[in-house]
């Protein structure tokens, strides 16, 4: 037996306050959790489910997959939110909450996923050259995307940065990552210069003296994640980039890891820089570039032997003459 639908959703605000206060969950995560719970509440209401039980949850999964066309990863995330909420209301003593089925729902396997694509240095240069840096907004955007490539930050991590996250004296960047985990990163010469240029014009942004956010919007608020993503899409189009994959802000983070890997940086170092808890999370990011694969293939003994043979003229190729029909 499950929980009555009318009782299930009564504790959402308390749950959000608990998550934010005790676990210091980010505003972005709170927003996602609330969206997931609201989606489930609307579904239960529209389908007229009276009890939150196994059949109701399975019906919700069917809805997400068939009607909303959600990926396995997206469905798993929504179920995880509901699982966390069910655990909370069980601690709250909600009647019959111990019978909620969210812990019984199996995780959907993702299957084989293609490794994320990375940009070449030439493609990366096209993107950054497309930012003219003649205005305060351009200088701000250049700093935003430089942090994603030169420091490997997630877009959400850039969003969370405050003025006091930057320590120019010690050339350090204090980053608040996933799960509220903090890490310190060194500011390279190039990144130090980019950040210094932005800080020199930050005071020109409206209400910049009233917010602790590092990056400020035109309206004087913390620069939104959606704005960063939308501006980057426009930038990619402006750069005239021609690639076969979707280039997003996260592509800059992939490129950061891929380029470090090409330079021979140890995977454990890359893992630390990216803020990953395990190397398993880092592995998809560090696939070799096409240039490195080509160089490796050229070093194969058989390829070297054939190349030397061709250079010495010991291997001659001839092509069959064009076929002529006998008359």
N, C-alpha and C positions, 0 to 999 in steps of 0.2 A: 504493500500500500504506500502511495506517495503522499505528497503534501497538497492540500487544497490550493488551487491556482490563486484564489483571492488572498491567501495568506503568504504565498511564496514570494510575491514581489513587494511586500510591505517594508522590507528592511534594506532596500537598495541604497538609500542615502546614508544610512548608518554604516553599511558595508564600505562605501566609498570613503567615508570619513576615517574609518578604522584602517583601511589600506594606506591612505595618505599620511595619517598621523603616526601609526605604529611602524609601518614598513617603508615609509618615505617614498612611496611609489610616485613616479613623475606624473605631471598633469596630462601628458600625452597618453600614458597608460590608463589613467583614470578615465579619460575621454573614450578610449577604445573599449574599456570594460563596460562603461555605461551604454555605449552604442550596441554592444553584444547583448546585454540584458534587455534593452528596449526592443531589439529585434525579436528576441525570444518571447517577450511579453506580448508584442503585437501578433506574433504567430499563434500563440496559445489562445488569444482572444478571438482571432479570425477563424480558427479551426474549432472553437467552442470546446476546448479541452477543460474539463472541470478539475481533473487531478493531474499533477505533474508526476508521471510514472514512466516506466520503460517504454510502452507504446507511444507516449507523447514525445519522448526524446528521439526515438527512432523515426517518428513522423517528421520531426524537425530536421533530422539529418537528410531525409529524402527531399525535403523542401529546399534545403541549402544546395544540395547537389543537382537536382533536376530543374527546379524553378529559377534559382539564383545563379546556377552554374559556378558555384564556389569550388575552388581547388581543395584538395585534401588538407593542405597546410592551413587554409583559411577556416575550414570546418573544425580542424583540431584546435585552433586558437579559440574559437567560440565555445567549444565544449570545455576547454580548460577554464575559461572565465566562469562558466556555469558550475563547474566542479569546485572552484574556489568559493563561489557564492554559497553553494550548498553546504560546504564545510563550515562556513561562517554561521549560517542560520541553524546548523546543527548545534554549534557551540552556544547559540542564543537560546536553545531549548525549544525551538519551534516544533510543535507536535508532528510526529511521523517523519521528521526530516532525516532520521537515520536510515530510512528506506529509499532515499533518493537514488536514482540509478546512474548518476554521472560518472561514478568511479568504475562502473561496469562496462561503460562504452569503450570499445577498443579504439586505439589510435589508428587513423587511416594511414597506410603506408604510402609514401610519396613515389616509390618506384625510382627509376633512373632519371636523374636530372642533369641536363647539360651543365658543364662548368661555366661559370660566369665569364663573360668576355671582358677583355681589357683593351684599352686604347694604346696605340703606338705613340712614341714620343712626338712624331710628326703630327698625328691627329690631335694629341693633347695641346700642342703648340697652336694649332689652328683655333681651338676653343678659347684659349687664354688671350690670343692675339685679337680675338673678336671683341674683347672688352677694351674700349678705348681709354678708360681711366681719366677722362677729362672732367668728370663730375663727381660729386660726393657719392652718388648712388653707384657709379661705376667702380669707384675705389672700394666701396663697401662690398659689392658683389665679387670683386676680384679677391678680396680677403676671405670671403665666405668659401669660395670654391678652392682657393689655395689651401685652406685648412683641410678640406676633404681629400685633396691629392697629396699635399706635402706632409700631412700628419695622419692621414687615413681615417679621419673622423666620419662617423655616421651623420646624416642630416639632423637627426634628433639630438646628437651630441653638440653640434654647432648651435642648435636652437637653445640648449641649456646653458651655454657659456655666458658668464657675467663679466663685468669689468675686472673683478678681483680674481677671475680665472687666469688672467695674464700676469705673469711676474717677469717684467722686462729686465729687472736688475739681475735676477738669477737665470734669466732666459728659460723659463719654464712655463708650461701650459698645463693647467689643472682641469682634467676632463671628468665629467660625471657620465658614466656609461650605462649600459643596460643593467637592470637590477640595482641601480644606485651605486654601482661599483666605481670607485675613483681610481684614476691613474695619472701619473705625471709624465709629460712628454717634453723632450728638449726642443727648443726653438732653434731651428737651423738658421744660418745667416740669411737665406732667402726669405724664410717665413718671418723672421724677426723684422726684416725690412718691410714686408707687406703689412704686417700687423701695426708697425709704427706709423706707416703712412695712413692707415685707416684711423688710428687713434687721434692723429693730427687733425682730421676733419670730422670726427664723431660729434663734436660740440655743435656743429652746424645743423644737426638733425633736430627736428621739432621735439621738445620735451626730453631731450637726451640727458638733461641734468636731473630728471625726475624718475629715471628708470635705471636699474642696476644691470639690465641686459647689455651684453657686449654689442650686439647688432640691433640697430634700431630701424624701424620702418619709417616711411614718409609721414605717417600719422603719429609718430612718437611712441609706438608700442614695440614690444619685442618682435623681431622679424619672424614671421610665421613660416612653418615648414612648407606649407602649400606655396607660399610666395617664392621661397628658394627654389622649389621644384619647377614652378611655372616659369620663372626667370631663366632657369637653366635650359628648359626646352626651347625657349626663344633664342637663347645663345647658341645652342647646337644648330638650329636652323640658320641663324645668321652666319655661322662659321662655314656653312655649306658642307658639313661633314657627310661623307658617303660611306656608310657601313651597313652591314646586313643584320645588325642587332639594335635593340632599343637602348639608346644612350641616356642614362639618368644620372642623378647626383651620386647614386650608389656605385655607378661605374667608375667614378673617380677613386673611390675607396678600393675597389677591385684592382684598379690600375696601380695604385700605391703599392699594394702587396705584390702584384705581379712584377713590377719594376725592381722592387727590393730583391725578390727571388732571382731575377735575371742577373743581379749584381753579386749573387752568392751569399746574401745575408741568411744566417741560420734561421730555420723555421721557428725555433723557440723565441728568438728575438722578434720575429714578425708577429707571432702570437701575442707577445707582451705588448707590442706597440698597438695592436688592434683591439686589445682588451678582451681577448677570448679566454674563457676558462679552461678549455682543453684544445689540444692540437687538432682534434677532429673538426672543430669549427673553422680552423685556419686552412685546412687542406684544400677546400674548394677554391680558395683565393689565390693559391700559389702555383697554378699550372704554368708551365713555361710558355714563353711567347713563341710565335711562329718562327721568328728569326733564330731562337735558341734551338728549336727542333730541327731547323734546316742545318744549322752548324753541327749538331750532333750526328745527323745523317751523313754529312760530308766526311765525318771522321771514321765511318765504318770501313774496316779493312778492304772489303770488296769494292766499295766506291772509290777509295784511294787508288787501288790497283788499276781499276778501269780508267780512271782519270789520267794516271801516269802512262798507261798504255796508249791512250788516244793522243797525248801530248808528244810521245815518241814516234808516232806514226805507225805503231805496231798493230793498230786496230783500224781497219778500213771498212767503211760501210758503203754498200752500193744498193741502189733501189731497182726493183724490177721495172723493166721497160713497159711502157704502156701497151696494153693488149690490143692486138690488131686481128680482126676477123679475117680468116682466109677466104679468098674469093673462089 
